[in-house]
Amino acid sequence: MAILVHLCEQHGSDAGRWFLEAGFGRVDHPNPPTFASLGAAQDWITRRLATTDDTTS
């Protein structure tokens, strides 16, 4: 499970990007990433769920 947030103009150069607000299980990450698109975020989540190594970025 993951909670993604679409960043607004208050986030400066990151406005319009998607941010991993919270990740659970294999989607948890110590340095939550941002993504250029919702599709990129979904691809990243899919890869995280497919791996058995929790340190994969």
N, C-alpha and C positions, 0 to 999 in steps of 0.2 A: 504494500500500500504506500502511496505517496500523495502528498499535498503539494500541488503546484500553484504558484501565484504569478499572474501576469503583471509585470512591473509598470507603474505609471511614470509620468514625467518627473515626479519627485525623486526618482532614482537616477537622474542625470543621463549619462551615456548608456546606462542599462535599461532605460525606458523602452518598453515594447518587448523585452526579453522575458522568458519564463524562468522562475526561481524555484528550486526545491525547498519549500518552506519546512517540510518535515518528511522524512523517509523512515520506513519501518522495516525491520528484517534486513534483507539483502540490499534494500534501497536506502538504508541509513548511510550517511556519509559525513565524516568529520568536517569537511569543507564543502558545504552544499554548493553545487554548481548552478550556473545560469545557462539557458539554452536560447538559441536564436529563434526557434520555433517550437510549437507544441509537438510537432512530429519528431523533432530532434530529441525532445525530452522523453517522448514515448519510446523512441529507439534506445536511448540510454537505459531507461527503466527495464526494457525487455532484455537487454544484454546483462544487466545486473541480476535479474531473476534467473537467467539461464546459467550463470556461473556458480561454482561451488566455493569460490575464493572471495571472501568478503572484502578483500583489499583492492579489488579491481576498480579502476576509475573509469 
